[in-house]
Amino acid sequence: MKRHYFIFLILAICSSNLYSIENPTSKIDIDISLKKSIVENIINKELPNTIEDSGSGTQIFAGNNNNLLSVGLDILGAVDKKFSQFSESFMWAYKINRTPIVFSAQGQEVQAVTNFTGLFKANWNKQKQGTEINLDGDAGIKSRVSITPNWTIESYSSPFLNISNNTIPLTLNVYGLKLKTDINIADSLEKSVVSKLKVATKDLDSKISSFNLRELVEKYWLQLKEPILINPQYNLWLTANLNSARYSDLVSTDDRLGIKVGADAQIQLYFGEKPSPLNLTALPPINFGFVDNNFNIFLPVSSSYSSLNEVINKNLPKENFKVIPGVYSHIDNIALSNLNNELYITSDFSVSILNFLKPTGIIKATIKPNFDANTETLSSENFDYVLETNSFMLSIANKLFKNKIRKNIIENYLSFNTSKEINLAKDFLQQKLGYIEVDKNVHLKTNISDLKIMDVSLNENRISITFNILGKSSLEILD
């Protein structure tokens, strides 16, 4: 039954050993990531695991006026025309195999790299002269991803190719004339590999830029202009004001590529009357800055005394509490207010004697409960009260049993360990926020690691308690 008093009890805390937080700012950092397989599929679509190409010498020698082999062939061709087609009979071919794609991230740049090995062969069809050489290197895509202050994701990708041998040395003996040349195979590899990766870069940039981050954020931010009714039963309202935003370097994990986005915001819950709308005029810009993967939310829960009294009395238990055998006490119509920055309480009080005599009166008290943050225990050991009654019988009963009645009030209304209730609240939030489908193929996952009371304050009109919620959230973009 004590569970029903949780709201009342935590809001009634006013302890000097708790520090004060005015307009606390929450740090809400979130991971935004996509599966590496999305990038892998784009590259795999364009770049096969095995790449082969072949051709004739005209593709290598053409236009090389300073190439000694080309000059020699031209001289021989002037003497004997059969040498004018010599380069056409020169044949070359290569075959390379690539490894699976590996990702790395540094700063705002991410690389998708594949390594390759292969063999290049060249020879004349009718002669035994030729050469072959092993090839190895890497190829892939470099992408620089950033977020503009206007919340637009920009991606600039470019292909790259690194090979161990751009040119292959070749020495030929043509009728005693030794001709040396370097065979340039880089152009062929460029056409076979880089041209395909250029297509992949366009697809990748289009895929990343198509995620409209601003539209997603603004959709929910605009809803915060008006307070949001999140619990009609208790008239519980939520307000949130986004002050600033930032994003991090790129992050690469085993199977995902991501970026962290953080925001500083003031979040507030109100019981009772609808609070005033917020003056939200423009979504704040987002800039590069420090972001980790945790959120640290300070959540003040505030209520007017009238609204809090309504909640308390709605959940008061109906049973009586035993004072001694045959004598039971009952409290009803609790009213909280502020008196000199202390919590002033009045309530109707009655005693049942042998279920026959039922005198009534009014209890008045000013309390200073104590909340031990280490044990999460609420207590009020120095609690005392004044009874006002016209009943002589109740006055006598109060004098005789005041210590018993006082003990009953402390134990049943003003003292208990809140850890169970905090855990229930934590489990409730985890259930509600654990997995949310924000948009098509965009899912929000949240894990709440801790929930605790941080601060309590009251003024003439309202009483507030600030909760601290710690956890981690990730926004996952699916295929």
N, C-alpha and C positions, 0 to 999 in steps of 0.2 A: 504493500500500500504506500510505502514511502516514495515509491517511484513517481507517484502523482505530484509530489511536492518538489520535484527536481527543479522545475523552472523557478518556483518561488524561492527555494533555498539558495540556489546559485546566484540569483539576482539580489538576495538579501545580504550577500557578503559585503562587508565594509571594513576591511582589516588594514591596519597600519603597516603590516609587513609585506604588503604588495605594492609594487611600484606603479606609478601612474603613466598611462599612455594616452596622449592627446592626438586625435586624428591620425591613428597609426596607418602607415603605408605598407601594403602587402607586396611582396615580390612573387610574381607568378611567372615562372620560367617553364618552357615546354619544348620538348623535342619534336621537330617536324622531319619526317623521314620517308624515304621511298625504298622499295626493295632494290637491291643491286641487280636482281634478275631483269628489272625493267630496262636498265642500260645494257646488260648482257644480251638481251634478246634483240635490241636494236643493232648492236654490233654484229652479233651472230647472223642476223638476217642479211647483212651486206658482205660480211667477210667470212668465207668458208674456212673450214679447218685445214684444208689442203689447197694450196695455190700453185698453179702450173702455167708456164708460158714458154713460147718458142718463137724463132724467127730466123731470118737470113742476115748475112753480113751487111747488106745494104742499109738495114735499119741502124746498124752500129757505126758504119764507116761513112755514111752519106753526110756530106757537108764538112767533113773533117779535113780541110785543105792543108792544115799544118801537120796532119798525121802522117808519119813517115811511111806507114804501110799503104795509106791511100796514094801518096806521091809515087811510091814504088810501083804500085799496080798501074797507075796512069802511064808511067814510063814503059813498063812491060807491055801495056796495051797498045802503045804506039808502035812497038816492034812486032808484036804478034797479037792479033785481035782476040785470040782465045783468052788472053788474060784480062780483057776488058770486062768479062763477066765473072772474073775470079771471085770477087767478093760475094756474088750471088750464090756461089756454091758453098760459101761458108755458113754453116748452120749452128745454132746455139739453142739451148733449152735449160730450164731450171725447174725444180720442184721443191717447195718448202712446206713444212707442216708447222702449225702454231699450237701453242699451249692454251689452256683455259685462261680467261681474263682475270687479272688481279687488280684490285683497287687500292688506292692510297689517297690520303687527303692531307694537305698542308695549307694553312691559312684559308683563303677563299678559293683555292684551286683543288680540283680532284682529278686524278688520272686513272684511266682504265687502260691497262697495259697487257699485251700478249707477247710472249717470246716465240721466236721461230728458229728453226734450223732447216738446212736444205743443201742441195748440191747443184752447182752450175757446170754445164759441159759445153764445149765448143770444138768443132773440127770441120775439115774440108771433106766433102762427100767422097771424092776420088783419091784422097790422099790420107795418110795415116797421121799427119800432123794435127795436133789439137791440144787441148788443156781442159782441166776440170779443177774446181776448187769448192771447198765447203763454205757455206754461208750460215751466218747466225746474226741475230739482232733482236730488236723489239719494235713494235708498232702499237699505236693506240690513239686515244683521244684525251686531250687536256681540256678541261672545262673550268671556267671561272664563273662562279655563281655568287650573286650579291642581291641585296634588297635595297631598292631606292627609298629615300625618305617618304615617298608616296605609297609605300607598301607594294611595289611591283617587283616581282622576282625576275631578274635578268640573268641570262646564261649565254656565255660566249665560248664556243667550243672550236677546237682546231685539231686536225690530225697530225701525227708525227710518225716518222720512220727513221730508224737507226740500223744500219747494216755494217757488218764487220769489214766488208770489201766492196766499196763502190766501183772500183775498177780492178780488172784482172790483167796482169802482165802476160803478153804472148810474144814468143819469138818464132819466126818461120824461116825456113830455108827454101827459097824459091830459085832453083837452078843456080845454086851457089851464092845467091844474094840473100844475106841474112837481114830480115826485116823485123823490127821490134815495134810493138804497139801496146797500148793499154785499152782493154775492152771495157767500155762504160756500160754497166748494167743498171745503174741507178734509175735511168729514165724508164726502163721497162718495169722495174719494181714500183716506181711511182705510179705508173698507169695501172698496175695490177692491184696495188694495195691502197695507196693514198686516195686514189679516185673513189674507191669504194667507201673508205672511211669518211670522205667528205659528205657523202650521202647520209651516213650515219650521224654525223655531227648536226646536220640540219634537222633530222628527226629528233635527236636528243634535245637540242635547244627548244624546239617546238613543244616537246613533251613537258619540259620544266617550266617554260614561260606560260604554258596554257593553264597552270595552276594559279587561279586568281586569288591570291592571298588577301588582297585588300577587300575584295567582295565578300570573302568569308568572314573577315574580322569586322568589317563595317556592318554586315548583316546583323550581328549580335550586339555590336556597340550601339547602334541606333536604337535598339530595343531598351537600352538602359537609360534613355532620356526620361522615361516614365518609370516610377518605382514598380517593381514586379511583385505581384501577389503570389507567393510560393506556398502558402498554407492558409486556405480560407477559414479553416476551423478556428485558428487562433489569430486571424488577421495578421499574418506574418509577411512583411514586405522586405524586399531586397533592393538596395541601391548600390551602384558601383560607378566610380569615376576613374577613367584611365588617364594617368598623368603623363607617362612617358613610355617609350618602347625601345628595344634594342635587339640586335641579332649578333650571333657569334660566328666564329670560323666554321668551316665545314667539318663534319665528323664522319669517320668511316668505321663501321663495326664489322662483325663477321659477315652479316648478310644484308646490311642496310647502309644507305648513304643519307646523311641528314644535316640539318642546320638547327641551331637552338634559337628560339625567339623568347624574349622576356619582356615583361611589362611591370610597371609600378602603378598600383591602383589603390584607391580607398574604397573599401567594401563595408557595408553596414546592413544590419538586420533590424527591423522595427516591429514591435508588437503594437497592435491597436490601430490608431488612426493612420490613414495613408499619408506618408511624408510628402513634402513638396517636391516637384519635379527638379531634376538637375539641369543646370545650364550647360549643356553639351553643344558646342558650336562647330567643332571640327575635330576629326580624328588626329591625335598628335602624331608627328612624324616619327619614323623609326630610323635609328642610327646604329652604326656598328659599335659594339661595346661588350662588356663582360656578361656572359650568361652561363649558368650551370644548368643541371638537369633537375633541379628541385624547386618546389614552390614553398613559400613561407608566408602564410596568410594570417593576418591579424583580423579577426572578425568580431567587431563590437555588436552585441545584441542589446538593444535599447527598448525601453517601454515606459510609457506614462504610468503613473501610479494607478489611475483609474482602470487602464487596460490590464495591468498586472493583477489588480484586485479581482477583476472579472475572471481571469484565468484561474487564480488561486481558489476562489470560492466555487467555481465550476467543478473543481477536482477535489474538494474537501471530502474526506471519508464520512460516512454516515454513522459509523459505530461510535460507541462511548468507550472511554478508557478507564480501566479499573484503578481506583484509588486504594480502597481496602475492600474486603468482602462486603457486598451490599451497597457500596458507595461508588458511583461512576461519574466522571466529568465529561463535558462535551464543549467543543469550541466551534463557533459558526460566525459567518459574516466578518471575515478578517478584512481590515482596511489598513493599507500602508500609506504613509505620507512622509514628508521630510520635515524635521524639526531641528533647526540649528545644525544642518548637515549630518544629522543622525537619523536612523530609521525609526520612525514612530509608528507603533502598531496599536490598534484597538480591535477588539473582537467581542462578540456575544459569548457569554459563558454561563453554563448551567451545570447543576449537580443533581443527580438522581440518587435519592436515598431510599433503599428498599423498594425501588420501583414505584414509590408512592409519592414522596415529596420531591418536587422538581423546581426549586428556587432558581432564579436567573439574575444575571448582573452583567457588567461590562468590565473587561480586563483592558488596562492601558499599560503600555511599556515602551521604553526606549532601549533598543538593543544595539550591542556592538559585537556581532558574531565574529568568530575567528576562523579563518580558513588556513589550514596548514598545507601548503603546496607540495611538501615532501610526501605527506601521507594521504593527500587529497581528501582530508577530513574536515567537515564543517562542524563547529561546536560553538556553544554559547554558555560557558560555565558560570559566568557572572550574571546571568539573566535573572531579573526579578520583575515583579509586576505589582500593579495597584488594582484592587477590585472595588468597583463602585456598584452598590446594590441597595435596594430598599428592603431586602429580605433579611430579617434578623437571623433566620435559620441559615441562610447562605453565609452571612458574616461569621457566625459561629463555626460553620463547616470549614470556611476558608482559614480561620485562625487555627483550627485543630489540624487540618490536613494540608496547609499551605506548602510545606516542604514536599509532600507527596505530589500535590498538583503541579508545583513548579518542576519537579523531576519529570513528570509525565509530559509536560509541554516541551521541555528540552529534548527528551528522548524521541518523542513522536513528531515534533514539528521543527526543531531547531538543531538537530545533531544527527549526522550520519556520514558514512564514507561515500564520497561521490564517484569513486573509481568505477563502480559497476555501471552507473548512469553514463559516465564519460565513454566507457567502452561500448555501451549500447548506441550512443550518439555516433561514435566513430564507425561502428558497423553499419548503421543506417546510411551515413554519408558514403561509405564505400560501396554499398549496394546500389545507391542512386547514381554515383559518379564513376563506378568502375569501368563501364563500357558504354559509350554513347556513339551512335551513328550520326555524325555531324552533317555529312553530306554523302552523296553517292561516292562510294569508294574512298571515303575519308572517315576514319574512325578515331575517337578519342579514348585513350586508356588512362586511368588514374589509379594510383595506389596511395592511400593515406597511411602514413607511418606513425603519426602521433597526433593527439588532440588533447589539449589541456587548457585550464583556466589561467589567464595571465594577469588580469586587472579588473577591478570593480570600482565604479564611481557613481555618485548620485548628486543631483542638484535639486532645486526646488520643484522641478517639473518631471524629471525623468530619473530612472535608475538604469545603469548599464553594466554589462560584464563583457570583457574582451576574451575571446578564445583564440588560441594559437593552433593553427592546423599546418602540419608538415607533411610533405609527400612528394610524389613525382608524377608527371603527366607526359604523355607522348601522343602526337597526332600522326597517324600512319596513313600514308597514301598507298592504296593498293593498286594492283595491276588494272 
